[in-house]
Amino acid sequence: MAHAGVLFLDELPEFSRTVLEVLREPLESGEVRISRARSQACFPARFQLIAAMNPCPCGYHGSDANRCRCTPDQVKRYRNKISGPLLDRIDMHVPVRALRQGELQSKTLGDGTAAIRARVEQARTRQLQRQGKANNLLTAPELEHHCELTTGDKNLLEQAINKLGLSTRAYHRVLKLARTLADMNERDQLNTVDITEALSYRTLDRQAGN
């Protein structure tokens, strides 16, 4: 039902492990295959996955109020409900802090929805003109062609792979995201800022590596 749309999963670790692992195939192939004793059916399922989760079982880990009473083991077990192979397929892990008192009433800063939409549409147009498809659909050989890196950036990525224990799949997703960041800023070539920002969104990989 989410094909060509958004699949939003709230409280991600509360879903059963079996259900979450089933997501791996459609996230990779854009298809869902259902097998029965005498037949097999294939359905299109290319969607954008957006998921939300608390930082710990009680939800207060890292808050300014210091209200969390979860032990490190409890926090680790909670986060480990999301497997490494599934995390590999999620491009961006973005922590969102709780709002402080008074922030709800403060004036919103930053660009409005219309301005952001215009930039996204412009970036997508650049991708289609350059390669005939969106960045997330690029194959590994196409990534090498459209994501030329300097020696310094290659070393930066190699160090990050070793430190975070990134898989080949996660490495390719970092490159795709960096390519998109460059497109959002109307740059033909990737630079160190794009690579660093793309790596900064692998928050859960960093926590797993510690």
Disulfide bonds with the S-S distance in Angstrom:
none
